[in-house]
Amino acid sequence: MPKELLVMNNLEVKPDGSCKNLQSDNSCSIYETRPSICRVSDMQKDSGLSQLEYFQLTASVCNIWMDEDKSDYPRLDDDYADHIIDSGSDD
């Protein structure tokens, strides 16, 4: 997510451009109280896309944002969507 979008949603940004609430294991420290921008299931349902299409699209957009920010954070590959869907994760 771009730094500007994090800030617009009252989320603080770490020096590497990631959300301050993102922990070292990639879990969210405020998961139960996260803002709506972070609620993937709700966003997917509102988009009209299938779950697979939505996750593929968001992975692509995240990679673009990371490239623009010159982030060294690992890029999401095509297996990302399959892993998320297979895990049965709500968000």
Phi and psi in degrees as GROMACS dihedral restraints (atoms count N, CA, C in turn):
[ dihedral_restraints ]
;  ai    aj    ak    al  type     phi  dphi    fc
    3     4     5     6     1   -62.9    20    10
    4     5     6     7     1   149.2    20    10
    6     7     8     9     1   -52.8    20    10
    7     8     9    10     1   -41.1    20    10
    9    10    11    12     1   -61.6    20    10
   10    11    12    13     1   -39.5    20    10
   12    13    14    15     1   -68.5    20    10
   13    14    15    16     1   -38.2    20    10
   15    16    17    18     1   -60.6    20    10
   16    17    18    19     1   -48.4    20    10
   18    19    20    21     1   -62.9    20    10
   19    20    21    22     1   -41.8    20    10
   21    22    23    24     1   -60.2    20    10
   22    23    24    25     1   -25.2    20    10
   24    25    26    27     1  -103.5    20    10
   25    26    27    28     1    23.0    20    10
   27    28    29    30     1    59.8    20    10
   28    29    30    31     1    33.4    20    10
   30    31    32    33     1  -108.5    20    10
   31    32    33    34     1   135.0    20    10
   33    34    35    36     1   -80.6    20    10
   34    35    36    37     1   154.2    20    10
   36    37    38    39     1  -115.0    20    10
   37    38    39    40     1   135.1    20    10
   39    40    41    42     1   -79.6    20    10
   40    41    42    43     1   163.8    20    10
   42    43    44    45     1   -55.4    20    10
   43    44    45    46     1   -28.3    20    10
   45    46    47    48     1   -82.0    20    10
   46    47    48    49     1     0.6    20    10
   48    49    50    51     1    93.6    20    10
   49    50    51    52     1    -5.6    20    10
   51    52    53    54     1   -87.0    20    10
   52    53    54    55     1   165.7    20    10
   54    55    56    57     1   -66.4    20    10
   55    56    57    58     1   138.5    20    10
   57    58    59    60     1   -60.8    20    10
   58    59    60    61     1   -24.3    20    10
   60    61    62    63     1   -85.1    20    10
   61    62    63    64     1    -4.3    20    10
   63    64    65    66     1   -79.5    20    10
   64    65    66    67     1   119.3    20    10
   66    67    68    69     1   -86.8    20    10
   67    68    69    70     1   169.8    20    10
   69    70    71    72     1   -60.5    20    10
   70    71    72    73     1   -24.9    20    10
   72    73    74    75     1   -92.9    20    10
   73    74    75    76     1    12.9    20    10
   75    76    77    78     1    69.9    20    10
   76    77    78    79     1    13.5    20    10
   78    79    80    81     1   -89.7    20    10
   79    80    81    82     1   161.6    20    10
   81    82    83    84     1   -96.9    20    10
   82    83    84    85     1   128.6    20    10
   84    85    86    87     1   -76.4    20    10
   85    86    87    88     1   -12.8    20    10
   87    88    89    90     1  -121.7    20    10
   88    89    90    91     1    30.3    20    10
   90    91    92    93     1   -50.4    20    10
   91    92    93    94     1   -47.4    20    10
   93    94    95    96     1   -67.0    20    10
   94    95    96    97     1   -24.3    20    10
   96    97    98    99     1  -119.0    20    10
   97    98    99   100     1    20.0    20    10
   99   100   101   102     1   -64.2    20    10
  100   101   102   103     1   152.2    20    10
  102   103   104   105     1   -71.9    20    10
  103   104   105   106     1   165.2    20    10
  105   106   107   108     1   -60.2    20    10
  106   107   108   109     1   -29.7    20    10
  108   109   110   111     1   -61.0    20    10
  109   110   111   112     1   -23.7    20    10
  111   112   113   114     1   -94.5    20    10
  112   113   114   115     1    -3.0    20    10
  114   115   116   117     1   -90.2    20    10
  115   116   117   118     1    89.7    20    10
  117   118   119   120     1   -60.7    20    10
  118   119   120   121     1   -43.2    20    10
  120   121   122   123     1   -60.0    20    10
  121   122   123   124     1   -43.3    20    10
  123   124   125   126     1   -64.4    20    10
  124   125   126   127     1   -43.0    20    10
  126   127   128   129     1   -63.7    20    10
  127   128   129   130     1   -40.8    20    10
  129   130   131   132     1   -64.3    20    10
  130   131   132   133     1   -45.9    20    10
  132   133   134   135     1   -61.1    20    10
  133   134   135   136     1   -40.3    20    10
  135   136   137   138     1   -70.1    20    10
  136   137   138   139     1   -21.1    20    10
  138   139   140   141     1   -76.7    20    10
  139   140   141   142     1   -25.5    20    10
  141   142   143   144     1    83.2    20    10
  142   143   144   145     1     0.8    20    10
  144   145   146   147     1   -91.9    20    10
  145   146   147   148     1   157.7    20    10
  147   148   149   150     1   -67.9    20    10
  148   149   150   151     1   164.4    20    10
  150   151   152   153     1   -60.1    20    10
  151   152   153   154     1   -43.9    20    10
  153   154   155   156     1   -63.3    20    10
  154   155   156   157     1   -46.7    20    10
  156   157   158   159     1   -60.2    20    10
  157   158   159   160     1   -41.8    20    10
  159   160   161   162     1   -64.4    20    10
  160   161   162   163     1   -46.0    20    10
  162   163   164   165     1   -67.5    20    10
  163   164   165   166     1   -35.9    20    10
  165   166   167   168     1   -65.0    20    10
  166   167   168   169     1   -42.5    20    10
  168   169   170   171     1   -64.0    20    10
  169   170   171   172     1   -47.0    20    10
  171   172   173   174     1   -66.5    20    10
  172   173   174   175     1   -35.6    20    10
  174   175   176   177     1   -62.7    20    10
  175   176   177   178     1   -42.7    20    10
  177   178   179   180     1   -62.5    20    10
  178   179   180   181     1   -45.3    20    10
  180   181   182   183     1   -64.9    20    10
  181   182   183   184     1   -42.5    20    10
  183   184   185   186     1   -60.0    20    10
  184   185   186   187     1   -42.4    20    10
  186   187   188   189     1   -61.9    20    10
  187   188   189   190     1   -41.3    20    10
  189   190   191   192     1   -61.8    20    10
  190   191   192   193     1   -46.6    20    10
  192   193   194   195     1   -61.3    20    10
  193   194   195   196     1   -42.2    20    10
  195   196   197   198     1   -64.8    20    10
  196   197   198   199     1   -38.7    20    10
  198   199   200   201     1   -63.2    20    10
  199   200   201   202     1   -44.1    20    10
  201   202   203   204     1   -62.6    20    10
  202   203   204   205     1   -36.4    20    10
  204   205   206   207     1   -85.3    20    10
  205   206   207   208     1    -1.7    20    10
  207   208   209   210     1    54.6    20    10
  208   209   210   211     1    38.3    20    10
  210   211   212   213     1   -73.6    20    10
  211   212   213   214     1   144.3    20    10
  213   214   215   216     1   -94.4    20    10
  214   215   216   217     1     9.3    20    10
  216   217   218   219     1   -65.1    20    10
  217   218   219   220     1   139.8    20    10
  219   220   221   222     1   -57.4    20    10
  220   221   222   223     1   137.2    20    10
  222   223   224   225     1   -76.8    20    10
  223   224   225   226     1   153.7    20    10
  225   226   227   228     1   -88.8    20    10
  226   227   228   229     1   130.9    20    10
  228   229   230   231     1  -102.9    20    10
  229   230   231   232     1  -175.7    20    10
  231   232   233   234     1   -63.3    20    10
  232   233   234   235     1   -24.4    20    10
  234   235   236   237     1   -72.7    20    10
  235   236   237   238     1   -15.7    20    10
  237   238   239   240     1   -55.2    20    10
  238   239   240   241     1   -51.0    20    10
  240   241   242   243     1   -63.1    20    10
  241   242   243   244     1   -43.3    20    10
  243   244   245   246     1   -62.2    20    10
  244   245   246   247     1   -40.9    20    10
  246   247   248   249     1   -64.8    20    10
  247   248   249   250     1   -44.7    20    10
  249   250   251   252     1   -64.0    20    10
  250   251   252   253     1   -45.0    20    10
  252   253   254   255     1   -67.9    20    10
  253   254   255   256     1   -41.5    20    10
  255   256   257   258     1   -66.3    20    10
  256   257   258   259     1   -29.2    20    10
  258   259   260   261     1   -74.0    20    10
  259   260   261   262     1   -15.0    20    10
  261   262   263   264     1    72.5    20    10
  262   263   264   265     1    19.5    20    10
  264   265   266   267     1   -66.2    20    10
  265   266   267   268     1   136.6    20    10
  267   268   269   270     1   -73.3    20    10
  268   269   270   271     1   -39.1    20    10
